[in-house]
Amino acid sequence: MRQIKLIWDFRGQAAAKTAEHHEIHLKEFLDKENYILKITGFEILNEMYAIAYLVVEEADMIIFRDALRPHRGEVYLV
């Protein structure tokens, strides 16, 4: 089954710290929901732009999308 990477975009001078902190909340959510996949992360794309992300199974994407309201998503390629 395909996996989907749900992405939150952060811009501005605090983007890196905000993305890093957002990942903590994503991990907490996964633990609370006892979700089997534990793929999260954050990436600093430049000094003013960073992302946080969470990977879910495609079948679960709608549930996570509605609960967490990511900015966008894409197919996750390992």
JOJOWO-V173221 format. One record per helix or strand of 3 or more residues. SS is the DSSP state (hx for helix, st for strand). FROM is the first residue (numbers start at 1). TO is the last residue. If there is no record, write none. Layout:
ss->SS from->FROM to->TO
ss->SS from->FROM to->TO
//
This chain:
ss->st from->3 to->11
ss->hx from->15 to->33
ss->st from->40 to->46
ss->st from->49 to->57
ss->hx from->58 to->68
ss->st from->72 to->75
//
